[in-house]
Amino acid sequence: MNWLQIKLRIFISIFFILGSYNSLAFDPYEGSGLPADKASAYIESLGYTTNERQELPDGSYAIFLTGMMPIAVAPDHPNFIAERTVAFDTAVINAKSEFAKFLGSRIKGEMTLEIKRGKFPSPEEIQNASNGTSAVDFYQKAKLLLMSELDKQLKENNVDIYSIQDQAADNQKALDEATARAEKLLNERKFSQDIEQTANRMVSGVQILGVWEDFTPGETKGTMAIAAVYSDKTLKLAQAILNKDPSLSPKSDFLNPGMSIKETIQDFGAGLLTFQGTKLIKNEKGEPVLLSFGHSYLQIETTEEKMFAEREASLKADGYLASFAGEMVSAFESLNGRSTYSQFTDGEHLKRSGGYQSVENVKFNLELSGVKKAISWVQEHPLSGQKIVGVVKSWSPTSAMLADKAEKGELSKKEETSSSDDNTLLESDTIEEGYSSEGTSSNLDF
C-alpha cells in the first residue's frame, strides 16, 4: 500500500468518525430549547398529546394546548411584573388561536367529505340531534348546523340538494354539479368565517395545567409558556357556576381524593410565583375545586399600595374565573334548541385579540356565586427585585351551595363556620425556595 492510499484511508476513516459524531450530536427530537418545549414535554409526561381529541380513562374527552409569548420588557424595567402577566395572558390566547386554526381545518375537511358523499342532514336530523353536555356533542351539532346553513345557501342558488339526492340514481350529473357548487360555497369568505367562529367557540374556557418562565441570557428579555386543557369536566363545572346549580358539577370521586386547597398551594412551592390562571383540582374529599391565581405587584412599600395591589390581583383572579365559566357555557347554552346557524349565533359579537377571537354573549352577565379567597401572598421576584402580590380564589360545588343557603338565610351555625373565608396572608419568607421558573402542582384533574 503506497502513501497516497494510506492517506486516503485515514481521510475516509476520519470522515466517517466525524459523520457519526455529528449524527449523534444533533437530535431534532431533543427539543429546540424553547419554553414551549417544556409545556409540550409536561403534557407528554401525563400521557397525552396536544391539539388532538384525547379520550380520558373515564371515557370523557379532553384537548391539550400549549402557548408561548415573550415578555415585552427586561427584568430591570419598572413594568416587568405587569408585562409578565400580559405575556401569560397572550400565551393563553396563542394556544387557543393555534387550536382554533387546527379545529377549523378539521371541520372544513369533514364537511368537504360529507358534501362529496352527498350526505346533507335533514331538518329532522338537526332538530333531533342531542344537545348533550360534552365537547363532542357540541362539535357534532355545530357541524350539523353548518351543513344546514350550507344547504340554505344552496337553495338561495336554486339548488335543492334533497330533491337531487332522491333522484341521484337517475340524475348523477345534477348531484355532481350540486356538490361542486357546495364546495365552492364552503370556500367563500362568509362560510369560512362561520367555520372560524364555530372553531373559536370550541376552545373557549380552558384550565391551566402549568406555566413556565424562561430567561436565556443574550436571547430574550424573558418568555412565558403555558400548558392548558379543555375538557368535558371543565364544561360541567362552568355550567354549574353560571347556573348557580352545584348539581351540574361532576360527581365527587370519594375513592380517589386529592389534596386540600392549602396542601395544593403549598405543593406549588416557589412555583406559585410563576403560575397564573384557573386550575381544576380534587380536594381531600374528592370534590372538584376550581382555583384561580391572580398576580399584581408593589410599586412602593406602603400599606395603601399593598391593599391596592392585593385588590388588583384579586380582580385578576375573579376575571380568570368569569372567563372560564362565561365563554365556555355561552356556546353550549346558545346551542340548545337551535335549528339554524343564524339562531346559534344570534345576540353575539366577535372580539379580536391577536389571532384568536373570543366569543362574548352580549346578553350574558355572570355573577360569581360561592367564590372564596383562599390566600394572598407577597414575594420578591429574584431577577427584577419587584415584589409580586398574589391572590388565590376558589370555587367548589359545596361553596356554591353554602353561598346559596346564606343568600336565603338558611345557614346553620355549623355551616356558617365551615363557610368562613381563610384569608391568611402568606408572608414572603414562607416561600422557602424564593423562586421557581416552573409553576405546576401534582394535584391535577381534567
Order of alpha helices (4+ residues) and beta strands (2+ residues): alpha-alpha-beta-beta-alpha-alpha-alpha-alpha-alpha-alpha-beta-beta-alpha-alpha-beta-beta-alpha-alpha-beta-beta-beta-beta-alpha-alpha-beta-beta
